[in-house]
Amino acid sequence: MTPLRYPMAVIILAVGLLIVSPVAEAQPAGKAYRIGFLSSGSANPHIIEAFGKGLRDLGYVEGQTVVIEYRSAEGRYERLPALVAELVRLQMDVIFAPATPSALAAKKATTSIPIVIATVLDPVGLGLVASLGRPGGNVTGLTSFLGPEIAGKHLELFKEAIPKLSRVTVLRNPANPTNTLLVKWTNVAAESLGVQLRSLEARGPDEFESAFRAMAKARTDGLLVLPDNMLWTHRARLADLATKHRLPTMFRDREHVEAGGLMSYGANLPDLSRRAATFVDKILRGAKPADLPVEQPTKFELVINVKTAKALGLTIPQSLLLRADEVIQ
């Protein structure tokens, strides 16, 4: 099932239906803080709702104590510089740029406006922060970074679901700088698990068909899709093509599985976005991003779509289903 895309009025209302409670004491009377929400892909309702809940829990009221300006690149990363430039012109108090492409664009656009991240894989390696403990500069927040072991976990679970899995194709967007690092980690994990790995690129949905034809020619047993907002935006198309080619799939984000993919494993992204609101709050109260340590994920989830498994003629081991956080029937 593909998550609904909310109209802007509904998004604002979702953040605005709040229980009024005291907000930051430092807030001048009558001032509404301005938060820029910069999304790399299509607006993810789970992320938006989680971030809004985090603000609600801290006592912020949309339209009264905080105004949120939403901007989305819809998976077209070339639009990000113009979108963030607009937020800078509007003089945001904080920019929330949860994912890697939006975070890099925001960092390039301003060194003065605080930037809060949520799902960036490697903020140190990308130069967003000096270190997790002492970020320095104007960027802080949360990361989905757990090192190479997360790549190994994806392949381990994939092989547990499909014991005969021996040839896996990794699909990545070359415009996403973190994908190169993930391919490197996945290659290391593949060697230890005895899995043959090959990598294919897709810069946009117009390249999906040729990628799947190449997978069929290579007799791929399974497809591992790396996290990327463009690929997330077109998740329904990817799921349809995978089913058409009878190809099992593994993802990081649960929305891919809701759209018809086979399984996903990764950090709970809504939880990271909810926790990001606490960084926004601290900054609005006067804290400097340079002094706020970047936090790592604490919640991970395994989601399996057994309806898709049946369509592919697969039987997922009961032991794996029992360990899943959610099983989609």
C-alpha positions as CSV (number, residue, x, y, z in Angstrom):
1,M,0.0,0.0,0.0
2,T,1.5,3.4,-1.0
3,P,1.3,6.0,1.7
4,L,-1.0,9.0,0.9
5,R,0.6,12.2,-0.1
6,Y,-1.0,15.0,1.9
7,P,-1.9,18.4,0.4
8,M,0.0,21.3,2.0
9,A,-3.0,22.4,4.0
10,V,-3.4,19.0,5.6
11,I,0.4,18.8,6.4
12,I,0.2,22.2,8.2
13,L,-3.0,21.1,10.0
14,A,-1.3,17.9,11.1
15,V,1.3,20.0,12.8
16,G,-1.2,22.5,14.0
17,L,-3.6,20.4,15.9
18,L,-1.8,20.7,19.1
19,I,-2.5,20.7,22.8
20,V,-1.4,24.2,24.0
21,S,1.4,24.0,26.6
22,P,4.3,26.3,27.7
23,V,7.0,26.7,25.1
24,A,10.5,27.9,25.3
25,E,10.8,30.6,28.0
26,A,13.3,32.5,25.8
27,Q,10.7,33.1,23.1
28,P,9.7,36.8,22.9
29,A,6.1,37.6,23.4
30,G,4.1,37.4,20.1
31,K,7.0,36.0,18.1
32,A,6.5,32.9,16.0
33,Y,9.7,31.0,15.3
34,R,10.3,30.1,11.6
35,I,11.4,26.6,10.7
36,G,12.3,25.6,7.2
37,F,11.5,22.0,6.3
38,L,13.6,21.0,3.3
39,S,12.8,17.6,1.8
40,S,14.9,15.9,-0.9
41,G,12.1,13.6,-2.1
42,S,8.3,13.7,-2.1
43,A,6.9,14.8,1.3
44,N,6.9,11.7,3.5
45,P,3.8,11.9,5.8
46,H,5.4,9.6,8.4
47,I,8.4,12.0,8.7
48,I,6.2,15.1,8.7
49,E,3.9,13.7,11.3
50,A,6.7,12.5,13.5
51,F,8.5,15.9,13.4
52,G,5.2,17.6,14.1
53,K,4.6,15.3,17.1
54,G,8.0,16.1,18.5
55,L,7.2,19.8,18.3
56,R,3.7,19.3,19.8
57,D,5.2,17.3,22.7
58,L,7.5,20.3,23.4
59,G,4.6,22.7,23.4
60,Y,4.9,24.4,20.1
61,V,1.7,25.5,18.3
62,E,1.6,25.9,14.5
63,G,0.6,29.4,13.6
64,Q,1.1,30.7,17.1
65,T,4.5,29.9,18.4
66,V,6.0,28.4,15.2
67,V,5.6,28.7,11.5
68,I,6.9,25.9,9.2
69,E,7.8,26.5,5.6
70,Y,7.8,23.3,3.7
71,R,9.9,22.8,0.5
72,S,10.3,19.6,-1.4
73,A,12.5,18.7,-4.3
74,E,10.3,15.7,-5.2
75,G,13.4,13.6,-5.8
76,R,15.0,16.1,-8.3
77,Y,18.1,17.1,-6.4
78,E,19.0,19.8,-8.9
79,R,16.1,21.8,-7.4
80,L,17.5,21.8,-3.9
81,P,19.8,24.9,-4.2
82,A,17.0,27.1,-5.3
83,L,14.6,25.8,-2.6
84,V,17.1,26.3,0.2
85,A,18.1,29.7,-1.1
86,E,14.4,30.7,-0.7
87,L,14.4,29.5,2.9
88,V,17.6,31.5,3.5
89,R,16.0,34.6,2.0
90,L,12.9,34.1,4.3
91,Q,15.3,34.2,7.3
92,M,14.5,30.9,8.9
93,D,15.4,30.5,12.6
94,V,16.3,26.8,11.9
95,I,16.3,24.6,8.8
96,F,15.3,21.0,9.2
97,A,17.0,19.1,6.4
98,P,16.6,15.4,7.4
99,A,18.3,13.5,4.6
100,T,21.8,13.7,3.0
101,P,21.0,15.6,-0.3
102,S,19.0,18.3,1.5
103,A,21.5,18.6,4.3
104,L,24.4,19.1,1.9
105,A,22.4,21.7,0.0
106,A,21.5,23.6,3.2
107,K,25.1,23.4,4.5
108,K,26.4,24.9,1.2
109,A,23.8,27.7,1.3
110,T,24.3,29.0,4.8
111,T,26.9,28.9,7.6
112,S,24.8,31.1,9.9
113,I,21.3,29.5,10.0
114,P,21.3,26.4,12.3
115,I,20.6,23.2,10.4
116,V,19.2,20.0,12.0
117,I,19.6,16.7,10.3
118,A,17.9,13.3,11.0
119,T,18.7,10.5,8.7
120,V,22.1,11.3,7.2
121,L,24.2,8.2,7.0
122,D,27.7,9.6,7.5
123,P,27.7,13.3,8.6
124,V,31.4,13.3,9.5
125,G,32.6,11.7,6.3
126,L,30.4,14.1,4.2
127,G,31.9,17.1,6.0
128,L,28.6,18.2,7.6
129,V,30.1,18.0,11.1
130,A,33.6,17.8,12.5
131,S,32.7,14.9,14.8
132,L,29.6,13.3,16.3
133,G,30.6,14.5,19.8
134,R,31.6,18.0,18.8
135,P,29.9,19.0,15.5
136,G,31.3,22.5,15.2
137,G,29.7,24.8,12.6
138,N,26.0,25.1,12.2
139,V,24.9,21.5,11.7
140,T,23.7,19.0,14.3
141,G,20.9,16.4,14.8
142,L,20.8,12.7,14.3
143,T,22.3,10.1,12.0
144,S,21.3,6.7,10.8
145,F,25.0,5.8,10.8
146,L,26.0,2.5,12.5
147,G,29.0,1.6,10.4
148,P,29.5,-1.3,8.0
149,E,27.5,-3.8,10.1
150,I,24.2,-2.3,8.9
151,A,25.1,-3.4,5.3
152,G,25.9,-6.8,6.5
153,K,22.6,-7.1,8.4
154,H,20.7,-6.3,5.2
155,L,22.3,-9.2,3.3
156,E,22.1,-11.6,6.3
157,L,18.3,-11.0,6.6
158,F,17.9,-11.2,2.8
159,K,19.7,-14.6,2.7
160,E,17.8,-15.9,5.8
161,A,14.5,-15.1,3.9
162,I,15.8,-16.7,0.7
163,P,18.4,-19.4,1.6
164,K,19.3,-20.0,-2.1
165,L,20.2,-16.3,-2.6
166,S,23.6,-16.2,-4.3
167,R,23.5,-13.3,-6.9
168,V,22.4,-9.9,-5.6
169,T,22.2,-6.7,-7.6
170,V,22.5,-3.4,-5.7
171,L,20.5,-0.5,-7.2
172,R,21.8,3.0,-6.4
173,N,21.4,6.6,-7.4
174,P,24.9,7.9,-8.3
175,A,23.8,11.4,-7.4
176,N,23.6,10.4,-3.8
177,P,27.1,10.6,-2.3
178,T,26.4,8.1,0.5
179,N,25.5,5.3,-1.9
180,T,29.2,4.8,-2.8
181,L,30.0,4.2,0.8
182,L,27.1,1.7,1.2
183,V,28.2,-0.2,-1.9
184,K,31.7,-0.6,-0.4
185,W,30.3,-1.9,2.9
186,T,27.9,-4.2,1.1
187,N,30.7,-5.7,-1.0
188,V,32.6,-6.6,2.2
189,A,29.5,-8.2,3.7
190,A,28.8,-10.1,0.4
191,E,32.3,-11.7,0.5
192,S,31.8,-13.0,4.0
193,L,28.4,-14.4,3.1
194,G,29.4,-16.0,-0.2
195,V,27.1,-13.7,-2.2
196,Q,28.0,-12.4,-5.7
197,L,27.3,-8.7,-5.8
198,R,26.9,-6.4,-8.8
199,S,25.9,-2.7,-8.9
200,L,23.5,-0.9,-11.2
201,E,22.8,2.8,-11.3
202,A,19.5,4.7,-11.9
203,R,19.5,8.5,-12.0
204,G,15.8,8.6,-12.5
205,P,12.7,6.5,-13.2
206,D,13.4,6.5,-16.9
207,E,16.3,4.2,-16.3
208,F,14.4,1.6,-14.2
209,E,13.3,-0.5,-17.2
210,S,16.9,-0.9,-18.5
211,A,18.2,-1.7,-15.0
212,F,15.6,-4.5,-14.6
213,R,16.4,-5.9,-18.1
214,A,20.1,-6.0,-17.1
215,M,19.2,-7.9,-13.9
216,A,17.1,-10.4,-15.8
217,K,20.0,-11.0,-18.2
218,A,22.4,-11.5,-15.3
219,R,19.9,-13.9,-13.6
220,T,19.9,-11.9,-10.4
221,D,18.4,-13.7,-7.4
222,G,17.5,-10.6,-5.4
223,L,17.6,-6.8,-5.5
224,L,19.0,-4.6,-2.8
225,V,17.8,-1.0,-3.2
226,L,20.0,1.5,-1.4
227,P,18.3,4.4,0.5
228,D,17.7,7.4,-1.7
229,N,14.9,10.0,-1.9
230,M,14.5,9.6,-5.7
231,L,14.2,5.9,-5.4
232,W,11.8,6.4,-2.5
233,T,9.7,8.8,-4.5
234,H,9.2,6.1,-7.2
235,R,8.9,3.2,-4.8
236,A,5.6,2.0,-6.3
237,R,7.2,1.8,-9.8
238,L,10.1,-0.2,-8.4
239,A,7.8,-2.6,-6.6
240,D,5.7,-3.2,-9.7
241,L,8.8,-3.9,-11.8
242,A,10.2,-6.2,-9.2
243,T,7.0,-8.2,-9.1
244,K,6.8,-8.3,-12.9
245,H,10.3,-9.7,-13.0
246,R,9.6,-12.0,-10.0
247,L,12.5,-10.4,-8.2
248,P,12.7,-10.4,-4.3
249,T,13.7,-7.0,-2.9
250,M,15.3,-5.7,0.2
251,F,15.2,-2.0,1.3
252,R,16.0,0.2,4.3
253,D,12.7,2.1,4.4
254,R,9.4,0.5,5.3
255,E,7.5,2.6,2.8
256,H,9.0,0.5,0.0
257,V,7.5,-2.6,1.6
258,E,4.1,-0.9,2.1
259,A,4.3,-0.1,-1.7
260,G,4.8,-3.8,-2.5
261,G,8.5,-4.5,-1.9
262,L,9.4,-7.8,-0.1
263,M,11.2,-6.7,3.0
264,S,13.0,-3.8,4.8
265,Y,15.4,-3.3,7.7
266,G,16.7,-0.1,9.1
267,A,16.5,2.6,11.6
268,N,13.0,3.9,12.5
269,L,13.1,7.1,10.5
270,P,10.0,8.7,12.0
271,D,11.6,8.2,15.4
272,L,14.7,10.0,14.3
273,S,12.6,12.9,12.9
274,R,10.6,13.1,16.2
275,R,13.8,13.3,18.1
276,A,15.1,15.9,15.7
277,A,12.4,18.3,17.1
278,T,14.3,18.3,20.5
279,F,17.4,19.7,18.7
280,V,15.2,22.4,17.1
281,D,13.9,23.3,20.5
282,K,17.3,23.5,22.1
283,I,18.5,25.8,19.3
284,L,15.5,28.0,19.6
285,R,16.2,28.3,23.3
286,G,19.7,29.5,22.6
287,A,21.9,26.4,22.2
288,K,24.6,26.4,19.5
289,P,24.6,23.6,17.0
290,A,28.3,23.3,17.4
291,D,27.9,22.2,21.0
292,L,25.1,19.7,20.5
293,P,26.4,16.1,19.9
294,V,25.0,14.2,17.0
295,E,22.9,11.3,18.2
296,Q,22.7,7.8,16.7
297,P,19.6,5.6,16.1
298,T,18.1,3.6,18.9
299,K,15.2,1.9,17.1
300,F,15.4,-0.5,14.2
301,E,12.6,-2.4,12.5
302,L,12.2,-5.4,10.2
303,V,9.1,-5.3,7.9
304,I,8.0,-8.2,5.7
305,N,5.3,-8.2,3.0
306,V,4.0,-11.8,2.9
307,K,1.5,-10.9,0.2
308,T,4.4,-10.0,-2.1
309,A,6.3,-13.2,-1.0
310,K,3.3,-15.3,-2.1
311,A,3.1,-13.4,-5.5
312,L,6.8,-14.3,-6.0
313,G,6.3,-17.9,-5.0
314,L,8.4,-17.6,-1.8
315,T,7.8,-19.0,1.7
316,I,9.4,-16.8,4.3
317,P,10.8,-18.9,7.2
318,Q,8.5,-18.7,10.3
319,S,11.5,-17.9,12.5
320,L,12.0,-14.7,10.5
321,L,8.4,-13.8,10.5
322,L,8.3,-14.1,14.3
323,R,11.2,-11.6,14.6
324,A,9.6,-9.1,12.3
325,D,8.3,-5.9,13.8
326,E,5.5,-5.9,11.2
327,V,4.2,-8.4,8.8
328,I,2.1,-7.1,5.9
329,Q,-0.5,-9.6,4.9
